[in-house]
Amino acid sequence: MSKANIHVAIALLFHQNQVLVGWREAKQHQGNKHEFPGGKVEEGETPLQSCRREIQEEVGIDIELWHPFDFIRHEYEDVIVHLHLFHASVAEAQLAQIQQPWKWYSREQLQQLNFPKANAVILKKLLWPQMIKISNDLADLHQLDKAQMLYWRVDANAEQAEKLATLPLEKLSQLIINHDLYLLLDEQQQQSIQTLHLKQAQLNQLSTSDLVIGKRYIVACHDHASTQRAEQLGCEAIFLSPVLPTATHTEVEPLGWIAFEKIAKQIQIPVYALGGMNKEDLSLAQSHHAYGIAGIRGI
């Protein structure tokens, strides 16, 4: 006997580095577990229409701007579930409208909650490392522990794409590469790369439809306008720089911690402090509303 196929729209709602989570009652499928808001796609609905409707009904807020996050097919013993995932930012003014019993959890706290097995991939993608190394030397990738990531900052050309062919596929999941370099890779390499980078110039050239569904995007930003653009485009994290004076960009006026914090507080996705950072600056950066830090020499 064939298993039933169910299409479900899931919403990942972000606010100040937190994600909205609920609880499935025992009588529900995969009950007595935590859940993200969402529900079954009804006949005549697109997954996106279903997602928006479910959030209005379950959470109590209406959000117009949604972005594709991923698509996951998971087979349980009794049913095959097709998860259509979308993400959106929740503004400060909407917080009071959120119904009980939905609660906000940090991305780190999510890893300790009891979710259905189909959500394992989602949880992994939602968790960003607190420190990101930036380098043009691929050898630095082998110096990182499994929880860290390397942004390989090189030009997008065939020569650089060939260098990635020398790496074990499992190491590619720790690598961040530019969107243009990703497009030069073969299909197997593309499947292993999980996180893509956009320069600020690319941010202004691309539309949401240009982003690869299922990949995480982190963007280089230097001002409030570019961080807003990154969030509206559907990117999931930001490098905001330079925070402090740097040896590589001596001609650029640093933001300073006060300006950095003012910008980061208005963005609902993770913001990394970049520019003049050392490992010892992590706590200081987080006290100024950074999710983490990134750097070349000091990380």
N, C-alpha and C positions, 0 to 999 in steps of 0.2 A: 504494500500500500504506500503510495507516494505521500510525502510530507506536505503539509500546507505551507504556502509561501506568504509571508506577511511583510508589507512595506511600512516602515515606521520613520517618521520625521523627528529628528532629535535636535534640540537647541542647546548650544553652549553659550551661556550668557556671561559676559565679563564685566566686572567692575573693580577697579583698583587692584588688579592682580588676583582677584578672587573669581570663583566660578559658582553659579547657583546650582544647588543640589536638593533633591527631595528624597522621599522614602516610599518604596513599593509595599503595599499592604500584602499580607500573607495570601489572600485570595487571588491575587494577580499572578500572571505568568512571571516566573523568576521572582516570586514575592519574598518579602523580608530582606530586601536588599536596597541599597541606595540607587538613585536614578537621576538622570538629567531630564528636564522637562521635555515633553513631546508626546506623540501618540500616533495611532494608526492613520495612514493615508487613506482617506475616504474616496469612494468612487467619484470620478469627475474632478478630483483635486490634483494639482501638482504637489510634489513633496514640499516645495517652498510655501505654497498656499496653506498646506496642512500645518507646517511649522508655525507660521504666523498665527493661524487660528487657535492652535493648541496653546500658544503662549498667552493669547488674549484670555482664553477660557480658564487655563490652569493657574497661571501666574498672576494675571490681572493687568498686564501692560501690553501696549501695542507698539511694536517696533517695525519701522518701514525698511530700514537698511540692513539686509542680511547678506552673508557671504558663505559660499560653499566651503566646507571644512574637510569632508571626506565622504567616501561611500564604503560601507563594510557589509559583507555577506557572512553570516555566521549560522552554522547548522547545529541546532540542538537535537536532543533525542526525539523530540516530538514535532519540531517545526523548524523551518528555515526562515531566518529573519534578515531582511534587507534594511540596513540602517542608512538613511539619508541625513547627513549631518550638516548643520549650518551654525555659524557663530555670529554674534552681534554684541555691541557694547550697550550697557545700560547707563543712562545719564543719572546724575545725582537727583534730579527732580522726580525721577520715576521710582525711586527706592521706597517711598512711603506707600505706593500703590501695590507693592508686591504682597500677595496673599500668603497666609500661613499654609503649610508648615515649611515652605521653601527657605533654605538657609545658605549663606555664603561661606565657602571654604577656600582656604589658600590652595594653590596648586600643589604644594607639598602635602597638605592634609588629605587631598584627594587620594593619594597613594595608599593611605591607611584605611580607607572606607571599603565597605563590602558592596561592590558593584557586580552585575552579571558578567560572565566571562566574555561576552561579546564586546564589552567596553574596555578591555585590556589595551587595545591599540590606541583608543582615545586617550586614556590616562597617560600613556607613554608620551604622546604628542603634546599634551598639555603641560608637561613638566619640562621647564627649561633649566639649564645649569646656571649656577650663580656666577660663575666666571667663564669667560670665553677668551681663548687665546687667538690673537691675530698674527699671521705670519705668511710669508711667501715661500717658506721652506716646508715641504711635505713631511720631512723627517720629524718635525715637531709633533706631528700627529701621534707618533709612537711613544712620545714622552707623557702623554695624557693618561689619566685613569679613565675608567669606563663612564664616569659621570660627567666628564668634561667634553668640550667641543672645540674644534679649531676652525676659524674662518680663514680659508686659504685665499689670500688676497693677491690674485694674479690676473693677467689679461685673459680674455676669452679667445683662444685660438686652438688649432688642431694639435700643436705641440704640447700644450698644457693638458688637453684632453687625453693624449696618449700617456702622459705621466700617471694619470689616475688608473690606467689599465694595469699598472704594476702593484696596486694595492689590493689586499684581500677585500672581498666584497663586504665582510662584516665591519671593516674599519670605516667604510664610506658613510655609515650611519652617524659617525661622530664628526663628519666633515660638513662645513658650510661652504658652498661655492656660489659664484654669481649666476644669476638667471641665464645670462647669455652663454656661459660656459656649459651649463647644464644641457642646453639645447644641442650641443655638439657631441654629447655622450651617446653610447649605444644603449639599447633598451634595458639590458641587465644592469648597467651602471646607474641608469636613471631610477630604476626600482629601488636601488640600495641607498641613494642619496635622499635624505629626508628633509633637509633644510636649505633654502635658497636665499641669496642676498640680492638686494637691490641698492644701487647707488641713488643718490638724491635725484640725479638727472634722469635715471630710468623711471623713478617714481612719477615724474611729470609726463612721461611719454606713454606709459602703459595704462590699460584699463583693467577692470576686474576680470574680464573675459580672457585676458592675456595670461593670468596667473594659472599655474598648474594645480588642478584640484588634487588634494591629498598631500601636498607639500606645504611645509611651514615657510613663511617668508619673514625675514628680518631686514630692516631698511636703515640705511645711513641717513640721519637727519641732523640738521644744524640749527633749526629754529622751530618756533611754535607752528607756523603754517605747514611745514613739511611733516611734522608729527601728526597733525590733523589729517592731512592728505593720506598718509600711510594707513591710519586707522580706517578712514573712509574707503580706501581701496580694498581693504580686507586683509592687510598684513597682520602678523601675529606678534611681532616684537620689533623693538627699535634700538639702534645705536644712536645715542644723542651725544654730539661732540662739537668742539672740544670743551670739556669741563674745566680743565686746568691747562696751563701752558705746556706745550710739547716741543720736543726737539725736532719733530718732523714737519710741524706747521707753525713755525715761529712768527709768521706774518699774520696769523689769524688771532683775533681777539677772543680769549676764552670766555665761556658763559659764566663760570663761577657757580658755586653751589646754590646760591639763592635763586638765580635765573633757571638753573637746571630743575630745581624742585618745583618752581612755579609752573614750568611746562609739563613735567612728569605727572603732577597732580591732576592735570586736565585730560590725561590719556588713560584709557582703561586696560590697555595691554602692557606687557612687560617692557620697561625702558631700562636700557643698560647705559651706565655712565662710561664714557670713552674719552680718553685724552688725559695723559698724565697720571693714569691709574697704576697702583701697585696692589699686590694681594692684600696688604695690610689695610687698604682703603675700603674693603668690602663693607664693614659695619658702618663706616661713615657715610658711604654712598647710600646704603639702605635707610639710614636715618634721614636722608634727603629724598626719600621716595623712589630710589632706584630699585629695580628688581635684582640687579647684579652689576658686575663691572666687566669691562673688556679692555684688552690692551695688547701692545706689541712686546715691549721690553719687560714690563712689570708683572706680567701674568705668566 
